[in-house]
Amino acid sequence: MPVILVTNDDGVLSAGIHALADALQPLGTVTVVAPNTEASAIGHALTIRRPLRIEPVRKDVFAVDGTPTDCINLAITAVLKGRPDLVVSGINKGYNIGDDVTYSGTVAGALEAALLGIPAIAVSLEGGREYDFGPAATVAAVVARALVERPLPMRTFLNVNVPRGPLRGIRTTVQARRNHVTKVTTRVDPRGREYFWIDEARDDWHPLEHSDHQAVREGFVSVTPLQPDMTAHAHVQMVDAMGLELGEEAGVE
């Protein structure tokens, strides 16, 4: 049976990761390796300035005092002692659509797997005060089965976002685009020292047909193929045409 590694950025105790693991059980042997505390919005961070530890939580469930990216590497090296056949990251509390994929620890877990040549999926559920992870877990199992049967090219992974309420189906989508405005609030602590709080102030989404944002707004699950290559290939010739050169002042002979 396929070996399936499950991780997340909401922490090993999140209900979403265990709903996901349970839904994947019929597909293979499932092991959970996830951060011991919440690691949301941490992106693709890798811990390199301190040691990391793995703590067993229960059978086939392990906690790491690090990031989702750390979890993938430690799972392969110290828990599974080999590469899994599939990595599934989630179920995240809140969408990871559009530009948010660059911040997301959930997406980063799948991204790290893709960089290592492992098929991977990131799964996120629309935010709210309460969460029913059942439908998203079912969707994740459907996508996982399809990916195992029909693998994507190397270094490609899937970003899945599931809206709340009745689902109208599944759409293959592209990343949405938005005008992202970050709000930084300045405050003063009891000792008179300034501190700062970062939050999102406004999100204006660009109309874009077939986008993940458009799909979830209309009640569809969005499935977006992503890749780690961020090169703007369409503009390589434009940069080349700039004629960039270093002169003598740069020490070029």
Helices and strands as residue ranges (DSSP letters): E 3-7, H 15-24, G 25-27, E 29-35, E 54-58, E 61-64, H 68-74, I 75-79, E 86-93, G 98-102, H 105-115, E 120-125, H 134-149, E 157-162, E 170-172, E 178-188, E 194-205, H 212-217, E 221-226, G 233-235, H 236-240, G 248-250
